[in-house]
Amino acid sequence: MVDAAMTGLRSTGVDSAKLKRMNSFRVGDATFRGLTFGAALLVLLLLGGVIISLIHGSIPAFSAFGLDFLTTQSWNPVTEKFGALAPIYGTIVTSIIALVVAVPVGIGIAIFLTELCPPVLKRPIGVAIELLAGIPSIIYGIWGLFVFAPFFQTEIQPVLIDIFGNIPGLSSVFAGPPYGIGVLTAGFILAIMVLPFITSITRDVFDTVPAVLKEATYGLGCTTGEVVTKVVLPYSRVGVIGGIMLGLGRALGETMAVTFVIGNAHKISASIMAPGTTISASIANEFTEAVGDLYTSSLIALGLILFVITFIVLACARLMLMRMNAKAGN
Amino acid sequence: MRLSNIVMAAGLVAAAIGFGSAQAADISGAGATFPYPIYAKWADTYKKETGIGLNYQSIGSGGGIKQIKAKTVTFGASDAPLKPEELEKAGLVQFPTVIGGVVPIINLPGIKPGDITLDGQTLADIFQGKITTWNDEAIKKLNPNVDLPATAIAVVHRSDGSGTSFVFTTYLSQVSKAWADGVGAASAVEWPVGLGAKGNEGVAAGVGQTKGAIGYVEYAYAAQNGMTFTNLINRDGQKVAPESANFAAAAANVDWANTPGYYVILTNEPGATSWPITAATFILVYKKPDDAAAVAEALKFFSWAYETGDQAAADLHYIPLPDNVVASIKETWAKEILGADGKPVFAGK
C-alpha cells in the first residue's frame, strides 16, 4: 500500500522529506512482514524437527522388529522384545470411552446453557466449566487415584459386573475383579478432562446460530428438541465436530492423569475394567529408566505412532467436515 | 542425546555467568530416586558447614546413568550397579553410599505388620499368578497360626522403571527358577499379573485401597507410613523381620573389597538374620574426569557423608555402610580416580 502511495507521490512531485518518511514506512512494512513470516515458518520448522527426530529415534526399533512392532503386544525390557499393540489399543479405547461419555454430556450442557438456562445461572455454570479446563492434569490423576478409583471400585464396578454379568458378550467386557483402576476408570477421568473443551466450544458455536432462525422455528410451533436437532445442530455442526476433535486430541495425548489410574499393564484384556496402558503413559513411566538403545528407541517409536494416530484423526475430521459441507451444499 | 547436549551447553553458559571465579560451584549429580531423601539431608547439613551445595536431580537410575555418560553432571547415581565390564568401557568408577531394603506390603483386614510370613518361592508364585488366594496351602503352611481368608490376591507392582523393582525382581530370580526363566530381573519387567502403579506412593495407594492386595516398597517408605509389611524366610531358613539390623546383617556378609566395581547384589545373602531383599545404592564418577576439581568436591562431600552422616541415614531408615567398606572405597578413590597429572584428584580424608 505504501508502494502505491509512493508512486503517486513521485508523479506529483512532493517534497523529499515526505518521501523519506514514506520510505521508512516501507522498510517497516517489510520488516513486519518478514517477522510474521518468520514466526509462521518457525512453527513449520519445529514440527519438521519433531517429526525428523522422532523418525530418526525410532529407526533402531523399527529395523529390529519391523512391522511386528505394531502387531505384537509383548513388552519385555529384559529380553528387549517390544511390541506397541497394547499401548495403541489402550490409547484408542480410553479415548473412545471418554468421547462416548463426554460428547452427550457436553452437548447437553451446551444446549441447556444456550436454550433453556435462566440467565442468572448462565455465567456461574460457564465459569465453572472453564475452571474445569484449567485444572492441571496431575490433579486429575491424584484425585482419580485417591478419590475416584476407590469410589468406582466399591460403588460402580460391582454394580456394572452384576448388571452385565449374565449378558453374553458384555459379561466379558465388564468382567471383574473390581480393582478400581483400569481402562474404564482412565476413560472416565479423560471424559471429565475433555468435557470442558467440548462444552465451551459447542456452547460458543450454538451462540452463533442467528436468533431469527430459532425464533422462526419456534414460531412454526416446534418444540425445543426440534429446534435443537433441526436448526441449531445442523447450523453449527462444523464447530461441534471441531470441539469434539479438540477433545479427542487431548484424550489421545493425555499423560499424567491416565498414568495414575490406568493400571499400566502392557496387556490387552477383553474386559475394560482390567488394567491397560496408553502410549503416553508408557513413555512417561518408562523413559527415565529405559536403559539400552533398543528400549529407548521403542519408546520413541511409540511417540511417533501417537503422532501418526493424531494426524489420522485430524485428517479424518477434515474429511468428515468436507463431506458434510458438500452434502449440505446439495 | 543431541538435545541434552544443547541443554548442557545452555546450562554451562548459565553456570559460567552465574558463578564468579571466587565462589565455588555447587556439586552436580543426578540419578536414583531411592537415596534422594538422604542425599538431600546430607547436602543440607554440608551446605551449612562448608557453604558448598549439592544440586541433585532425582530423575531415576536410568536417567542418572545417561546423564553421567553424557557428562552433564559430575556424578551419576544408580540403584542397580553397572557391571564391571560396562564400567571399564565407559571409564567410570562405581562405589556404594548407603544400604536399604525392600519389603512386601499387604492389605488383609485384621492382619497387622509382621503377622504374615512368606518365603521367596511363595512370593515368586504370587507375583507370577500361580498362587491366587490368601488361603492357598503354600501360605497356610508358612502361617499355621493365622486365620487366612479366601480373598483373591491382587498383585500391585511399580509401573515406572525403578531400582526398587530391580532389587525385587533380582531376588525373585534368585529364589525361583520359573521367575528367572520366565520374567527375569530388571528395573522394568514384563509382569505376568497385576496392576502397575507409579512410584512408591502409587503402590502404597494401590495396596491400601484393594482388599487382598500385595505389593513391595522401599523399607524407608513403609516405615514412615506404617504399612503392613510381611516377614520373610531368608536363605538360612530363618524368619526375619524388615529391620535395620537385619539389612545391616545382609551387608556384613559380603566381601566388598574384593569385588571389582563393588558390583554387589545384596539380595538372598546368607546369615541367620540377613533380610533377603537388601540393596546398596551406587555413585558413578569418571576415572579421568575432565573437571578434576568438581569430582574432588563431590568425593569430598561423600567422604564427609561417610564420616559424619551415619546418624542422619539411620534417622531416615537407611543403613550406613560398614567401616571396612568405607576404607576400601577410599582406597579405590586414591587408586583409580586420577587427574590429568596422574595424581589422585581427592587425597584428603
Interface residues (C-beta under 8 A of the other chain):
Chain A: S53 S74 W75 N76 P77 V78 T79 L145 F146 A149 P150 Q153 P177 Y179 G180 I181 T259 F260 G263 N264 A265 H266 P275 T277 A281 N285 E286 T288 E289 A290 V291
Chain B: L3 I59 G60 S61 G62 G63 I65 A152 A154 S159 D160 G161 S162 V183 G184 A185 A186 S187 A188 V189 E190 W191 G194 L195 G196 A197 K198 G202 A205 G206 Q209 T210
